[in-house]
Amino acid sequence: MLGISLFGADGIGDKLQFSSFPENYYRNTGERVIDLDRAWIFDHNPFVVRDRQPSETVNLWQQPWHIGLSSQFYLSKPIFFSIADRTARIFDHVAYLRHPRLYVHENLPRHTTRLVIHTTGKRTAPIRCNLGEDQVRVLSEEIVDYVRTKYRLYELIQVGSSDDLDANVIDCRGGDIWETVKIIAQAEIFIGVDSGPSWIAACYPHIFNKKVMMQYPPEFLRTSFVPMHLPEPHHHWHDHSFRYYNRSGDDAGIAYSYFKL
């Protein structure tokens, strides 16, 4: 059996982007995979086993997207349909499942007037100026006020770390990861920055998942940003599962103005 590792993938989204792999591997080969790390994202995955010895091992985090951007892998198909498609193609497999999946809370009743907001990305993450970024991933007070006013008739719930920017709504920051998953799974709308909770929302395709790309100036989004574009550093992490927005009053490339959140 194939053993998989996510060693080096430290963030929530870093891990969740690979959560589609076990199901797609099973549907292509008829075999489950062994979770060598006992990663939380596989706790409920029926296509994963643990505590077995693998016949071979692969670290999904260290596949070609970390080896070199000039490889033939990128030149042969510069844009993929999804991250699931990208990962499956490494093994010449079909991506039957195109989104991250946690296999839990999928049949809970939806709260059609629930909006979950996440205001702050990883505070220790550097501003990658060489990749077009010019500020940290934190929703501005202006955007938070806009969301709070526009959706004032909704049940507004904030998730994330306890030290995130306070949105002054129902506060569920600092909760257990699976409590956060349940809160998000029953939402109608998710609004957040480019960070882990947005990837949790992507596990539930019924959610209108709105990601505000706070780290990029509108000019960069207007001229250079293409989701799933593999030759561009870091763009290939941005899946088409999301509806993208920017911090200005105008649309910018694939990103809508935040006034359209």
C-alpha positions as CSV (number, residue, x, y, z in Angstrom):
1,M,0.0,0.0,0.0
2,L,1.1,3.6,-0.7
3,G,2.0,5.6,2.4
4,I,1.5,9.4,2.2
5,S,3.1,12.1,4.2
6,L,2.4,15.9,4.4
7,F,5.6,16.6,6.2
8,G,6.4,20.3,5.7
9,A,2.8,21.3,5.2
10,D,2.3,23.3,8.4
11,G,-0.9,25.3,7.8
12,I,-4.5,24.2,7.7
13,G,-4.8,25.0,4.0
14,D,-1.4,23.5,3.3
15,K,-2.8,20.2,4.4
16,L,-6.4,20.5,3.2
17,Q,-5.4,21.0,-0.4
18,F,-4.3,17.3,-0.4
19,S,-7.4,15.9,1.3
20,S,-8.9,14.9,-2.1
21,F,-6.0,12.6,-2.9
22,P,-7.0,9.4,-1.0
23,E,-10.4,9.2,-2.6
24,N,-9.1,9.9,-6.1
25,Y,-6.3,7.4,-5.5
26,Y,-8.8,4.8,-4.4
27,R,-11.1,5.4,-7.4
28,N,-8.2,5.1,-9.8
29,T,-6.5,2.1,-8.2
30,G,-9.0,0.4,-5.8
31,E,-6.5,0.8,-3.0
32,R,-6.6,2.9,0.2
33,V,-3.6,4.9,1.3
34,I,-1.7,4.9,4.6
35,D,-1.6,8.1,6.6
36,L,1.9,8.1,7.9
37,D,1.5,11.4,9.9
38,R,-1.9,10.7,11.5
39,A,-2.9,14.1,10.1
40,W,-6.2,15.5,11.5
41,I,-7.6,16.1,8.0
42,F,-7.8,12.3,7.5
43,D,-9.5,11.6,10.9
44,H,-12.8,10.8,9.1
45,N,-11.6,9.8,5.7
46,P,-12.8,6.3,4.6
47,F,-10.1,6.0,2.0
48,V,-7.3,6.2,4.6
49,V,-5.8,3.6,7.0
50,R,-3.2,4.1,9.7
51,D,-0.7,2.0,11.6
52,R,0.4,-0.1,8.6
53,Q,3.7,-0.5,6.9
54,P,3.8,1.0,3.4
55,S,5.3,-0.6,0.3
56,E,6.2,2.8,-1.0
57,T,6.0,6.3,0.4
58,V,5.3,9.7,-1.2
59,N,5.4,13.2,0.5
60,L,2.7,15.1,-1.3
61,W,4.1,18.4,-0.1
62,Q,7.4,17.8,-1.9
63,Q,6.0,16.9,-5.3
64,P,7.0,18.9,-8.5
65,W,5.4,22.1,-7.5
66,H,8.2,22.4,-4.9
67,I,11.0,21.1,-7.0
68,G,11.3,23.6,-9.9
69,L,9.0,25.9,-11.8
70,S,10.7,25.3,-15.1
71,S,10.1,21.6,-15.2
72,Q,8.3,19.9,-18.1
73,F,5.5,19.2,-15.7
74,Y,4.4,22.8,-15.8
75,L,5.0,23.3,-19.5
76,S,2.8,20.4,-20.4
77,K,-0.3,21.7,-18.7
78,P,0.2,25.3,-17.3
79,I,-3.4,25.6,-15.9
80,F,-5.3,22.9,-14.0
81,F,-9.0,22.7,-13.3
82,S,-8.4,22.4,-9.5
83,I,-5.8,21.5,-7.0
84,A,-7.3,18.0,-6.9
85,D,-6.7,17.8,-10.6
86,R,-3.1,19.0,-10.2
87,T,-2.3,16.4,-7.5
88,A,-4.0,13.5,-9.3
89,R,-2.1,14.3,-12.5
90,I,1.2,13.7,-10.7
91,F,0.2,10.0,-10.7
92,D,-1.6,10.1,-14.1
93,H,-4.9,9.7,-12.3
94,V,-8.4,11.2,-13.0
95,A,-9.7,13.6,-10.4
96,Y,-13.2,12.3,-9.7
97,L,-13.3,14.5,-6.6
98,R,-12.4,18.1,-7.4
99,H,-12.5,19.8,-3.9
100,P,-11.0,19.3,-0.5
101,R,-13.1,17.0,1.7
102,L,-13.3,16.2,5.4
103,Y,-16.1,13.6,5.3
104,V,-17.9,14.9,8.3
105,H,-20.8,17.3,8.9
106,E,-21.8,17.0,5.2
107,N,-25.5,16.2,6.0
108,L,-26.1,18.7,8.7
109,P,-29.0,21.2,8.1
110,R,-27.8,24.4,6.6
111,H,-28.4,27.7,8.3
112,T,-29.4,29.8,5.2
113,T,-28.8,33.1,7.1
114,R,-25.5,32.1,8.7
115,L,-22.4,34.0,7.6
116,V,-19.0,33.0,8.9
117,I,-16.2,35.5,8.8
118,H,-12.5,35.1,9.3
119,T,-10.6,38.3,9.6
120,T,-6.9,37.5,10.0
121,G,-4.4,35.2,8.3
122,K,-1.3,33.8,9.8
123,R,0.3,36.7,11.5
124,T,3.8,35.3,11.3
125,A,3.6,34.9,7.5
126,P,6.0,37.2,5.7
127,I,4.9,39.7,3.1
128,R,6.2,38.1,-0.1
129,C,7.1,41.3,-2.0
130,N,8.7,39.2,-4.8
131,L,5.4,37.5,-5.3
132,G,3.4,40.7,-5.7
133,E,2.3,41.1,-2.0
134,D,2.4,44.5,-0.3
135,Q,0.6,43.9,3.0
136,V,-0.5,41.2,5.5
137,R,-3.6,39.2,5.2
138,V,-5.9,41.1,7.6
139,L,-9.4,42.4,6.6
140,S,-9.5,46.1,7.0
141,E,-11.9,47.7,9.5
142,E,-13.7,49.2,6.5
143,I,-14.4,45.8,4.9
144,V,-15.5,44.3,8.2
145,D,-17.9,47.2,8.8
146,Y,-19.2,46.8,5.3
147,V,-19.9,43.1,5.8
148,R,-21.5,43.6,9.2
149,T,-23.8,46.3,7.8
150,K,-24.7,44.5,4.6
151,Y,-25.5,41.2,6.4
152,R,-27.0,42.7,9.5
153,L,-30.0,40.4,9.3
154,Y,-27.7,37.3,9.2
155,E,-26.3,35.2,12.0
156,L,-22.7,36.5,11.9
157,I,-20.1,34.2,13.4
158,Q,-16.4,34.8,13.7
159,V,-13.9,31.9,13.6
160,G,-10.1,31.9,13.8
161,S,-7.5,32.6,16.4
162,S,-8.3,34.4,19.6
163,D,-6.0,37.3,18.7
164,D,-7.5,37.9,15.2
165,L,-9.0,41.3,14.4
166,D,-12.3,41.4,16.3
167,A,-15.3,41.6,13.9
168,N,-17.7,42.4,16.8
169,V,-20.1,39.6,15.9
170,I,-20.8,36.2,17.6
171,D,-17.3,35.2,18.8
172,C,-16.3,31.6,18.2
173,R,-12.5,32.4,17.9
174,G,-10.1,30.0,19.5
175,G,-12.3,27.0,19.3
176,D,-11.3,23.4,18.6
177,I,-10.6,22.7,14.9
178,W,-13.6,20.3,14.6
179,E,-15.9,22.7,16.3
180,T,-14.8,25.3,13.8
181,V,-15.4,22.8,11.0
182,K,-19.0,22.2,12.2
183,I,-19.7,26.0,12.4
184,I,-18.5,26.5,8.9
185,A,-20.1,23.4,7.4
186,Q,-23.6,24.7,8.3
187,A,-23.0,28.2,6.9
188,E,-24.5,29.7,3.7
189,I,-21.7,32.2,3.2
190,F,-18.1,32.3,4.2
191,I,-16.0,35.5,4.0
192,G,-12.4,35.6,4.9
193,V,-8.8,36.2,3.9
194,D,-6.5,33.8,2.1
195,S,-6.0,31.4,5.1
196,G,-6.9,28.0,6.5
197,P,-10.6,28.5,7.4
198,S,-11.4,29.4,3.7
199,W,-10.1,25.9,2.8
200,I,-12.4,24.4,5.4
201,A,-15.3,26.2,3.7
202,A,-14.1,24.8,0.4
203,C,-14.8,21.3,1.8
204,Y,-18.5,22.1,1.6
205,P,-19.4,23.2,-2.0
206,H,-22.8,24.5,-1.0
207,I,-21.1,27.4,0.8
208,F,-20.7,30.7,-1.2
209,N,-17.0,31.0,-0.4
210,K,-15.7,34.5,-0.7
211,K,-12.0,35.1,-0.4
212,V,-10.6,38.7,0.0
213,M,-7.1,38.8,-1.4
214,M,-5.9,41.5,1.1
215,Q,-2.2,40.8,0.5
216,Y,-2.3,42.0,-3.2
217,P,-2.7,45.5,-4.5
218,P,-5.5,45.8,-7.1
219,E,-2.8,46.6,-9.8
220,F,-1.2,43.2,-9.3
221,L,-4.6,41.3,-9.4
222,R,-5.5,43.3,-12.5
223,T,-2.4,42.3,-14.5
224,S,-0.7,39.2,-13.0
225,F,-3.0,37.0,-10.9
226,V,-4.3,33.8,-12.4
227,P,-5.6,31.0,-10.1
228,M,-4.1,27.5,-10.8
229,H,-1.5,29.0,-13.1
230,L,1.4,26.7,-12.3
231,P,4.4,28.6,-13.8
232,E,3.7,31.5,-11.5
233,P,5.1,31.1,-8.0
234,H,2.2,30.8,-5.4
235,H,-0.6,31.2,-7.9
236,H,-1.0,27.5,-8.3
237,W,-2.3,27.2,-4.7
238,H,-5.4,29.3,-5.6
239,D,-8.3,27.0,-6.6
240,H,-11.3,27.9,-8.7
241,S,-13.5,26.8,-5.7
242,F,-13.3,30.4,-4.4
243,R,-14.9,33.6,-5.5
244,Y,-12.2,36.2,-5.3
245,Y,-12.5,39.8,-4.1
246,N,-10.0,42.7,-3.6
247,R,-9.6,45.5,-1.2
248,S,-10.6,48.3,-3.5
249,G,-13.8,49.8,-4.9
250,D,-13.2,48.5,-8.4
251,D,-13.0,45.0,-9.9
252,A,-9.4,43.9,-10.5
253,G,-8.7,41.0,-12.8
254,I,-10.6,37.9,-11.6
255,A,-11.3,39.7,-8.2
256,Y,-14.5,41.6,-7.6
257,S,-14.6,44.8,-5.6
258,Y,-15.2,44.2,-1.9
259,F,-18.4,46.2,-2.3
260,K,-19.7,43.1,-4.1
261,L,-19.1,40.8,-1.1
